[in-house]
Amino acid sequence: MGGPTTSAPTTSAPAPAELLEIGLRVAAEAAELITVERRSAVSVADTKTSATDVVTRVDRASEELIRSRLLEARPDDGFLGEEGGNDTGTSGVRWVVDPIDGTVNFLYGLPRYAVSVAAEVDGEAVAGVVWDVPSGVRFYATLGGGAFRDGEPIGVREPTPLAHRLVITGFSYRPEVRTIQAQAIARLLPIVRDIRRIGSAALDICHVAEGSADAYVEEGLNPWDHAAAGLVAREAGARTLLTTGAGGGMTLMVCAPEHGFDEFLATVTELGFLAGPTS
């Protein structure tokens, strides 16, 4: 008689709510670290794409903290962080982290910066947290579970004509790209209600999600800029598109309520924000 047969253990993807709970916990700890460090003098530790694209010691400390806490909770997960962390992992889960989104605001003491933590399963964001550090406001969502601000459901604004829409944008740190972006913004400004430039892509996108802005468009985003906030926006009733920007072949994001997305996309395409036709 043959012996008992065995099979390799099977693992299933963790529930999005479980990943969200971890994300909220580590984002809270990072926000506390950033708040404490902001009471001391903050200076530039390094630059990245240009002399104006800065990194502070606190960016690095925040990412190190988040990475270590995630590793403690889920040691087999992957990790992608703005300040250089990049682990493949073996679980099918990857954390995408911006330790301080809005570093220039943080450096100058302007109260518009956030911690962004997203969990992806097989490449799709399933849980995301954007923690507005100065205010303590938390935006978060799970795939199929809706979007929330401090426990209250949020949703996009009601339909409104293009001329009455408030649009948020941002600018690249590369001077040659900024020139092209500024020209496109100058063409958009006369045909919308107004333009805002806040300085944190994650918070910008969450403002569309909560209905405090009508649309967002910006070139130069990386996965850590939009992974968490994009999920929040989609769960709140927005549509997002990642495509190629006209300025330098970098990723451009368009985000707007589902009901007004097509018109807004057509407008920014016509005005020269995009490199070419979208797919």
Sequence and secondary structure as in RCSB ss.txt:
>XXXX:A:sequence
MGGPTTSAPTTSAPAPAELLEIGLRVAAEAAELITVERRSAVSVADTKTSATDVVTRVDRASEELIRSRLLEARP
DDGFLGEEGGNDTGTSGVRWVVDPIDGTVNFLYGLPRYAVSVAAEVDGEAVAGVVWDVPSGVRFYATLGGGAFRD
GEPIGVREPTPLAHRLVITGFSYRPEVRTIQAQAIARLLPIVRDIRRIGSAALDICHVAEGSADAYVEEGLNPWD
HAAAGLVAREAGARTLLTTGAGGGMTLMVCAPEHGFDEFLATVTELGFLAGPTS
>XXXX:A:secstr
               HHHHHHHHHHHHHHHHHHHHHHHTS   EEEESSSTTSEEEHHHHHHHHHHHHHHHHH T
T EEEETTS EE  SSSEEEEEEEEE HHHHHHT S  EEEEEEEETTEEEEEEEEETTT  EEEEETTTEEEET
TEE        GGG EEEE   SSHHHHHHHHHHHHHHGGGSSEEEE S HHHHHHHHHHTS SEEEEES  HHH
HHHHHHHHHHTTEEEEEEEBTTTS EEEEEEEGGGHHHHHHHHHHTT BSS   
